[in-house]
Amino acid sequence: MRPSQIVPLVVATALFMENTDSTVIATALPVIAKSLGEDPIALKLALTSYLVSLAIFIPVSGWAADRYGARTVFRAALCVFMAGSLACAGSSSLAGFVAARFLQGMGGAMMVPVGRLVILRSVPKNELVGALAYLTIPALIGPVLGPPVGGFITTYFDWRWIFFINIPIGLAGIALATIFFENVREPERPPLDVLGFLLSGAGLALLMLGLASTGRHLLPDWLSWGSVALGAVLLVVYFRHSRGVANPVIRLDLLKHGTFRASVTGGSLFRIGTGAIPFLLPLMLQIGFGLDPLRSGLITFASAVGALLIKIIGPRILRLYGFRRVMLTNALIASAFLALNGLFTAGTPHWLIVCALLLGGCCRSLQFTCVNAIAYADLDSREMSAATSLASVAQQISLSLGVTIGALALETSARVQGHTNITASDFTPAFFTVALISAAAIFSFARLAPDAGAEVSGQKVLATKPGDGSPQTLGPITPLHASEPGRPSA
């Protein structure tokens, strides 16, 4: 097998573990809340604490890989993630569970971004879409297995056993990385921007903690909104700081590239909408419709099946239509399927829900493939590490905001309708709210050129025939820079 096939499959073990873990927890959320004596909405803190930890530590993942070697950091990250999993299994309170999830996030912050960086540095651009497909296909098996396996364990055993699933997967990842990874590092390693790391980390942590704790959980409202305000101030200070240092921990200047900017801004809006699904959907099926975790998991796994299926034909769709057209059209279709979740009732046939989730999963997966691939279309190898960090931070913030906004929409609907507990009727406005946010991504994608990212997608573009001005179809764009110093060769 070629490096463009082997390396993504090794990295996929980490992504498989992370995705399995998140989908298992989402399915078990109501049962975990009951075991800990908490309102299910309060468990949004467990989801957001993990994502906040990712956002804090991802910016230094590229620096750590450059300094200590990608293989070393990747294996250490797997160890930290497994330690966090064991801590989750031993938790007996909401605070302990949230802290354990934060520890998991510290490992996740390093293992997937560093693994993706290895791919970007070892695979030529014209094979990048295919390599990312190799990465995501095995990783998508996790979300397929996660809901039914998590539902089965939660229904018939103890929810704590779900966290032991990560241990054999993590050990396999360590062994495979030892065999197949080179300990890639940059020869020139700029010093870590310690002040920038502290400002950005504290700002992101306070901002997301404040948003996640709003409502009637954990913190008083004045403290929650105070955290939001202080976090926002620290992020503004970081922005001013980053403009005056040579190597900021988060390089915002990379947004000057149109394709990267569209990926970050449009992708973030899209993920805010879709990031709410793992939180809202199991709650609706179990609390709103009265299903047990196993039946809930057997329904929600349809989204992952759809995501898995579209990976097979996704690169072909991109070659035919190009990034811009696919991303614009597909964002609206995927958002429509997201809104459709809000129309389900307890009487909706389960086969119909499964079909809708499967098609929605196809659309969301195609969009993520586009957003992830086009981000690196116009970047050179020296910008890959910083771009990976920035894109990953934006991704985790948007997913965390999705959970937070979904929870706020549920609580707001309950207050407006005059009841204290969440009911099935509260999920309709919640799904409609996040669907509108997801659809707003089209305003970022619309600014892309028609042939944006053609080198990555292999899109056939139109040029003008010499002499008569009529259009002429050209073949797929070939990589022009494959032989440049510092770029991977084919």
C-alpha positions as CSV (number, residue, x, y, z in Angstrom):
1,M,0.0,0.0,0.0
2,R,1.1,3.6,-0.7
3,P,1.7,6.2,2.1
4,S,-1.5,7.9,0.9
5,Q,-3.3,4.8,2.0
6,I,-1.4,3.5,5.0
7,V,-0.9,6.7,7.0
8,P,-4.6,7.8,6.9
9,L,-5.6,4.3,8.1
10,V,-3.3,4.5,11.1
11,V,-4.6,8.0,12.0
12,A,-8.1,6.6,11.6
13,T,-7.6,4.5,14.7
14,A,-7.5,7.7,16.8
15,L,-10.4,9.2,14.9
16,F,-12.3,5.9,15.3
17,M,-11.7,6.0,19.0
18,E,-12.7,9.6,19.4
19,N,-15.9,9.3,17.3
20,T,-16.9,6.1,18.9
21,D,-16.5,7.7,22.3
22,S,-18.5,10.8,21.4
23,T,-21.4,8.8,19.9
24,V,-21.6,6.3,22.7
25,I,-21.7,9.1,25.3
26,A,-24.4,10.9,23.3
27,T,-26.6,7.8,23.4
28,A,-26.0,7.2,27.1
29,L,-26.4,10.8,28.1
30,P,-29.9,10.6,29.8
31,V,-28.9,7.4,31.7
32,I,-25.6,9.0,32.9
33,A,-27.5,12.1,34.0
34,K,-29.9,9.9,36.0
35,S,-27.1,7.9,37.6
36,L,-25.3,11.1,38.6
37,G,-28.6,12.7,39.9
38,E,-28.5,15.5,37.4
39,D,-30.9,17.1,34.8
40,P,-30.0,15.7,31.3
41,I,-29.5,19.3,30.1
42,A,-26.7,19.7,32.6
43,L,-24.7,17.0,30.9
44,K,-24.1,19.5,28.1
45,L,-21.2,20.5,30.3
46,A,-19.6,17.1,29.8
47,L,-19.9,17.5,26.0
48,T,-18.6,21.1,26.0
49,S,-15.8,20.5,28.5
50,Y,-14.3,18.0,26.1
51,L,-14.6,20.4,23.1
52,V,-13.3,23.3,25.1
53,S,-10.2,21.2,26.1
54,L,-9.7,20.5,22.4
55,A,-9.9,24.1,21.5
56,I,-7.4,25.1,24.2
57,F,-4.7,22.5,23.4
58,I,-5.0,22.1,19.7
59,P,-3.1,25.3,18.9
60,V,0.0,23.9,20.5
61,S,-0.3,20.5,18.8
62,G,1.5,21.6,15.7
63,W,4.3,23.2,17.8
64,A,4.6,20.0,19.9
65,A,4.8,17.8,16.8
66,D,7.5,20.0,15.3
67,R,9.5,20.0,18.5
68,Y,9.2,16.4,19.7
69,G,8.2,14.6,16.5
70,A,4.7,13.6,15.2
71,R,5.0,10.0,16.2
72,T,6.0,10.7,19.8
73,V,3.2,13.3,20.3
74,F,0.6,11.0,18.7
75,R,1.4,8.1,20.9
76,A,1.5,10.2,24.1
77,A,-1.9,11.7,23.1
78,L,-3.4,8.2,22.8
79,C,-2.2,7.4,26.3
80,V,-3.7,10.6,27.8
81,F,-7.0,9.9,26.0
82,M,-7.2,6.4,27.5
83,A,-6.4,7.8,30.9
84,G,-9.3,10.2,30.6
85,S,-11.6,7.3,29.5
86,L,-10.7,5.4,32.7
87,A,-11.4,8.5,34.7
88,C,-14.8,8.9,33.1
89,A,-15.6,5.3,34.1
90,G,-14.7,6.0,37.7
91,S,-16.7,9.3,38.0
92,S,-19.4,9.6,40.6
93,S,-20.4,13.3,40.2
94,L,-21.0,15.8,37.5
95,A,-17.9,17.8,38.4
96,G,-15.7,14.6,38.3
97,F,-17.2,13.5,35.0
98,V,-16.7,17.0,33.5
99,A,-13.1,17.0,34.7
100,A,-12.5,13.5,33.2
101,R,-13.9,14.6,29.9
102,F,-11.5,17.6,29.9
103,L,-8.6,15.2,30.4
104,Q,-9.9,13.2,27.4
105,G,-9.9,16.4,25.4
106,M,-6.3,17.1,26.2
107,G,-5.4,13.8,24.5
108,G,-7.8,14.3,21.6
109,A,-6.4,17.8,21.0
110,M,-3.1,16.2,20.1
111,M,-3.8,12.9,18.5
112,V,-6.2,13.8,15.6
113,P,-4.6,17.2,14.5
114,V,-1.1,15.7,14.7
115,G,-2.3,12.7,12.7
116,R,-3.8,14.9,10.1
117,L,-0.6,16.9,10.0
118,V,1.3,13.7,9.2
119,I,-1.1,13.1,6.3
120,L,-0.7,16.6,4.9
121,R,3.1,16.3,5.0
122,S,3.3,12.8,3.4
123,V,0.6,12.9,0.7
124,P,0.7,15.0,-2.5
125,K,-2.1,17.4,-3.1
126,N,-3.6,15.5,-6.0
127,E,-4.1,12.5,-3.7
128,L,-5.3,14.6,-0.7
129,V,-9.1,14.0,-1.3
130,G,-8.5,10.3,-1.6
131,A,-6.3,10.2,1.5
132,L,-8.8,12.1,3.6
133,A,-11.4,9.5,2.4
134,Y,-9.1,6.7,3.6
135,L,-8.9,8.6,6.9
136,T,-12.6,9.1,7.4
137,I,-14.0,5.8,6.1
138,P,-12.6,3.7,9.0
139,A,-13.3,6.5,11.4
140,L,-16.9,6.6,10.4
141,I,-17.3,3.0,11.5
142,G,-17.1,4.4,15.1
143,P,-20.3,6.5,14.8
144,V,-22.0,3.5,13.1
145,L,-21.1,1.1,15.9
146,G,-21.2,3.7,18.8
147,P,-25.0,4.3,19.1
148,P,-26.2,0.7,19.1
149,V,-23.2,-0.6,21.2
150,G,-23.6,2.2,23.7
151,G,-27.3,1.7,23.8
152,F,-26.9,-2.0,24.4
153,I,-24.3,-1.6,27.1
154,T,-26.4,1.2,28.8
155,T,-29.6,-0.8,28.6
156,Y,-28.4,-4.2,29.8
157,F,-25.2,-3.4,31.8
158,D,-23.7,-0.3,33.4
159,W,-22.9,2.9,31.5
160,R,-19.4,2.9,32.9
161,W,-18.4,0.0,30.7
162,I,-18.8,2.1,27.6
163,F,-15.5,3.9,28.3
164,F,-13.5,0.7,28.4
165,I,-14.1,0.3,24.6
166,N,-11.4,2.9,24.0
167,I,-8.6,0.9,25.7
168,P,-7.9,-1.8,23.1
169,I,-8.4,0.7,20.2
170,G,-5.9,3.1,21.8
171,L,-3.3,0.3,22.3
172,A,-3.7,-0.7,18.6
173,G,-3.2,2.9,17.5
174,I,0.1,3.1,19.5
175,A,1.4,-0.1,18.0
176,L,0.5,0.9,14.4
177,A,2.0,4.4,14.8
178,T,5.2,2.8,16.1
179,I,5.4,0.7,13.0
180,F,4.2,3.0,10.2
181,F,4.8,6.6,11.3
182,E,8.0,8.5,10.7
183,N,8.8,10.8,13.6
184,V,8.3,13.9,11.4
185,R,9.4,17.3,12.7
186,E,10.3,20.6,11.2
187,P,14.0,21.5,11.1
188,E,13.3,25.1,12.1
189,R,11.1,25.3,15.2
190,P,10.1,28.8,16.3
191,P,9.7,29.3,20.1
192,L,6.2,28.7,21.6
193,D,4.1,31.8,22.0
194,V,3.5,31.2,25.7
195,L,1.6,34.5,26.4
196,G,-0.5,33.9,23.3
197,F,-1.3,30.3,24.5
198,L,-2.3,31.6,27.9
199,L,-4.5,34.4,26.5
200,S,-6.2,32.2,23.9
201,G,-6.6,29.2,26.2
202,A,-8.0,31.2,29.1
203,G,-10.2,33.2,26.7
204,L,-11.7,30.2,25.0
205,A,-12.2,28.3,28.3
206,L,-14.0,31.2,30.0
207,L,-16.1,32.0,26.9
208,M,-17.2,28.4,26.3
209,L,-17.7,27.6,30.1
210,G,-19.8,30.7,30.5
211,L,-22.0,29.8,27.5
212,A,-22.3,26.2,28.5
213,S,-23.3,26.9,32.1
214,T,-26.0,29.5,31.3
215,G,-29.5,28.5,32.4
216,R,-30.1,26.7,35.7
217,H,-27.0,24.5,35.9
218,L,-23.7,24.6,37.9
219,L,-23.1,28.4,38.0
220,P,-25.2,31.4,38.8
221,D,-26.3,33.4,35.8
222,W,-24.1,36.4,36.8
223,L,-21.0,34.2,37.0
224,S,-21.8,32.5,33.7
225,W,-22.2,35.8,31.8
226,G,-19.2,37.3,33.6
227,S,-17.1,34.4,32.3
228,V,-18.4,35.0,28.8
229,A,-17.5,38.7,29.0
230,L,-14.0,38.1,30.5
231,G,-13.4,35.4,27.9
232,A,-14.3,37.7,25.0
233,V,-12.0,40.4,26.4
234,L,-9.1,38.0,26.6
235,L,-9.6,36.8,23.1
236,V,-9.6,40.5,21.9
237,V,-6.4,41.0,23.8
238,Y,-5.0,37.9,22.1
239,F,-5.9,39.2,18.7
240,R,-4.0,42.4,19.4
241,H,-1.1,40.4,20.7
242,S,-1.0,38.1,17.7
243,R,-0.5,41.0,15.3
244,G,2.8,42.0,17.1
245,V,4.6,38.6,17.4
246,A,6.4,36.7,14.7
247,N,5.0,33.2,15.5
248,P,1.6,33.5,17.2
249,V,0.1,30.3,18.6
250,I,-3.0,30.8,16.4
251,R,-2.1,32.4,13.1
252,L,-5.2,34.5,12.1
253,D,-3.3,35.9,9.1
254,L,-3.9,32.6,7.3
255,L,-7.5,33.8,6.7
256,K,-6.1,35.9,3.9
257,H,-6.4,32.8,1.7
258,G,-9.9,32.7,0.2
259,T,-10.3,29.0,0.2
260,F,-9.0,28.6,3.8
261,R,-11.2,31.5,5.0
262,A,-14.3,30.0,3.4
263,S,-13.5,26.6,5.0
264,V,-13.1,28.2,8.5
265,T,-16.0,30.7,8.5
266,G,-18.5,28.7,6.4
267,G,-17.5,25.4,7.9
268,S,-17.9,26.8,11.4
269,L,-21.4,28.1,10.8
270,F,-22.3,24.7,9.2
271,R,-20.9,22.8,12.2
272,I,-22.7,25.0,14.7
273,G,-25.9,23.6,13.3
274,T,-24.9,20.0,12.9
275,G,-22.9,19.9,16.1
276,A,-26.2,20.1,18.0
277,I,-27.4,16.8,16.6
278,P,-25.5,14.4,18.9
279,F,-27.0,16.3,21.8
280,L,-30.5,16.9,20.7
281,L,-31.4,13.7,18.8
282,P,-30.8,11.2,21.6
283,L,-32.6,13.5,24.1
284,M,-35.6,13.8,21.8
285,L,-35.8,10.0,21.2
286,Q,-35.3,9.0,24.8
287,I,-36.9,11.9,26.8
288,G,-39.3,13.2,24.3
289,F,-40.5,9.9,22.7
290,G,-39.8,7.5,25.6
291,L,-37.4,5.1,23.8
292,D,-34.8,3.2,25.7
293,P,-31.1,3.8,24.9
294,L,-30.8,0.7,22.7
295,R,-33.7,1.6,20.4
296,S,-32.5,5.2,20.3
297,G,-29.0,4.0,19.3
298,L,-30.4,1.7,16.6
299,I,-32.2,4.7,15.1
300,T,-29.4,7.4,15.4
301,F,-26.7,5.2,13.9
302,A,-28.4,5.7,10.5
303,S,-26.7,9.1,10.2
304,A,-23.3,7.5,10.4
305,V,-24.2,4.9,7.8
306,G,-25.2,7.6,5.4
307,A,-21.9,9.4,6.1
308,L,-20.0,6.2,5.4
309,L,-21.8,5.6,2.1
310,I,-21.2,9.1,0.6
311,K,-17.4,8.8,1.1
312,I,-17.3,6.3,-1.7
313,I,-18.7,8.7,-4.3
314,G,-17.7,12.1,-2.7
315,P,-14.5,12.5,-4.7
316,R,-16.3,11.8,-7.9
317,I,-18.9,14.4,-7.2
318,L,-16.2,17.0,-6.5
319,R,-14.5,16.2,-9.8
320,L,-17.7,16.7,-11.7
321,Y,-19.0,19.9,-10.1
322,G,-16.2,21.5,-8.1
323,F,-16.1,22.7,-4.5
324,R,-18.2,25.9,-4.8
325,R,-21.3,24.4,-6.5
326,V,-21.3,21.3,-4.3
327,M,-20.8,23.3,-1.1
328,L,-23.5,25.9,-1.9
329,T,-26.2,23.3,-2.9
330,N,-25.4,20.7,-0.3
331,A,-25.3,23.2,2.6
332,L,-29.0,24.0,1.9
333,I,-30.0,20.4,1.5
334,A,-28.2,19.3,4.6
335,S,-29.8,22.1,6.6
336,A,-33.2,21.1,5.4
337,F,-32.7,17.6,6.7
338,L,-31.5,19.0,10.0
339,A,-34.8,21.0,10.3
340,L,-36.7,17.9,9.3
341,N,-35.7,16.3,12.7
342,G,-37.9,18.9,14.4
343,L,-41.0,17.6,12.6
344,F,-40.6,14.1,14.0
345,T,-43.2,13.0,16.6
346,A,-43.6,10.0,18.9
347,G,-46.0,8.6,16.2
348,T,-43.6,9.0,13.3
349,P,-42.7,5.5,11.9
350,H,-39.2,4.6,12.9
351,W,-38.3,3.5,9.3
352,L,-39.1,7.0,8.1
353,I,-36.9,8.6,10.8
354,V,-34.1,6.2,9.8
355,C,-34.4,7.1,6.1
356,A,-34.3,10.8,6.9
357,L,-31.3,10.4,9.2
358,L,-29.5,8.3,6.6
359,L,-29.9,10.9,3.8
360,G,-29.1,13.8,6.2
361,G,-25.9,11.9,7.2
362,C,-24.9,11.6,3.5
363,C,-25.3,15.4,3.0
364,R,-23.4,16.4,6.1
365,S,-20.6,14.0,5.4
366,L,-20.2,15.3,1.8
367,Q,-20.1,18.9,3.2
368,F,-17.4,18.0,5.8
369,T,-15.3,16.4,3.1
370,C,-15.5,19.6,1.0
371,V,-14.8,21.9,3.9
372,N,-11.8,19.8,5.2
373,A,-10.2,19.4,1.8
374,I,-10.5,22.9,0.3
375,A,-9.0,24.4,3.5
376,Y,-5.5,23.4,2.3
377,A,-5.9,24.0,-1.4
378,D,-3.9,27.2,-1.5
379,L,-1.5,26.7,1.4
380,D,2.2,25.7,1.2
381,S,3.8,23.1,3.4
382,R,5.2,25.7,5.8
383,E,1.7,26.9,6.6
384,M,0.2,23.4,7.1
385,S,0.9,23.1,10.8
386,A,-0.5,26.5,11.7
387,A,-3.5,26.1,9.4
388,T,-4.3,22.7,10.9
389,S,-4.3,24.2,14.4
390,L,-6.5,27.1,13.4
391,A,-9.0,25.0,11.5
392,S,-9.2,22.5,14.3
393,V,-9.8,25.2,16.9
394,A,-12.6,26.7,14.8
395,Q,-14.1,23.3,14.4
396,Q,-14.2,22.5,18.1
397,I,-15.5,25.9,19.0
398,S,-18.3,25.6,16.5
399,L,-19.3,22.1,17.7
400,S,-19.3,23.3,21.3
401,L,-21.5,26.3,20.3
402,G,-23.8,23.8,18.6
403,V,-24.4,21.9,21.8
404,T,-24.7,25.2,23.8
405,I,-27.2,26.8,21.3
406,G,-29.2,23.6,21.1
407,A,-29.5,23.4,24.9
408,L,-30.4,27.1,25.1
409,A,-33.1,26.7,22.5
410,L,-34.6,23.8,24.4
411,E,-34.6,25.7,27.7
412,T,-36.0,28.9,26.0
413,S,-38.8,26.9,24.4
414,A,-39.6,25.3,27.8
415,R,-39.8,28.7,29.5
416,V,-42.0,30.2,26.7
417,Q,-44.4,27.3,26.8
418,G,-44.5,27.5,30.6
419,H,-43.1,24.1,31.7
420,T,-40.0,23.3,33.7
421,N,-39.1,20.0,32.2
422,I,-38.1,19.4,28.6
423,T,-40.9,17.9,26.5
424,A,-41.2,16.6,22.9
425,S,-42.6,20.0,21.7
426,D,-39.4,21.8,22.7
427,F,-37.3,20.0,20.1
428,T,-39.0,21.5,17.1
429,P,-37.9,25.1,17.7
430,A,-34.4,23.8,18.8
431,F,-33.8,21.9,15.5
432,F,-35.2,24.8,13.4
433,T,-32.8,27.3,15.2
434,V,-29.7,25.2,14.5
435,A,-30.8,24.5,11.0
436,L,-31.0,28.2,10.2
437,I,-27.5,28.7,11.5
438,S,-26.2,25.8,9.5
439,A,-27.8,27.2,6.3
440,A,-26.1,30.6,6.8
441,A,-22.9,29.0,5.7
442,I,-23.8,29.6,2.1
443,F,-22.9,33.3,2.4
444,S,-19.2,32.3,3.0
445,F,-19.2,29.6,0.3
446,A,-20.8,32.0,-2.3
447,R,-17.6,34.1,-2.3
448,L,-15.5,31.3,-3.7
449,A,-14.4,31.3,-7.3
450,P,-16.1,28.7,-9.5
451,D,-12.8,26.8,-9.9
452,A,-11.7,27.2,-6.3
453,G,-9.6,24.3,-5.1
454,A,-9.6,22.7,-8.6
455,E,-6.1,21.3,-7.9
456,V,-7.4,19.3,-5.0
457,S,-10.7,18.2,-6.4
458,G,-9.4,17.4,-9.9
459,Q,-12.4,19.5,-11.3
460,K,-12.8,20.1,-15.0
461,V,-12.9,23.8,-15.5
462,L,-13.8,26.0,-18.5
463,A,-11.1,28.1,-20.2
464,T,-11.4,30.4,-23.2
465,K,-10.3,29.1,-26.6
466,P,-7.6,31.2,-28.1
467,G,-8.9,33.5,-30.8
468,D,-12.7,33.1,-30.7
469,G,-13.5,33.7,-27.0
470,S,-15.6,30.5,-26.7
471,P,-15.3,28.2,-23.7
472,Q,-13.2,25.2,-23.8
473,T,-13.2,22.3,-21.4
474,L,-9.9,21.5,-19.8
475,G,-8.9,18.2,-18.1
476,P,-8.4,17.9,-14.4
477,I,-6.0,20.4,-13.0
478,T,-2.6,18.7,-12.1
479,P,-0.5,19.8,-9.1
480,L,1.9,22.5,-10.2
481,H,4.0,22.5,-7.1
482,A,4.6,18.8,-6.4
483,S,8.3,19.2,-7.0
484,E,8.8,22.4,-4.9
485,P,11.2,22.1,-2.0
486,G,9.4,21.2,1.2
487,R,6.4,19.7,-0.6
488,P,5.7,16.0,-0.7
489,S,6.4,14.4,-4.0
490,A,4.1,11.9,-5.7
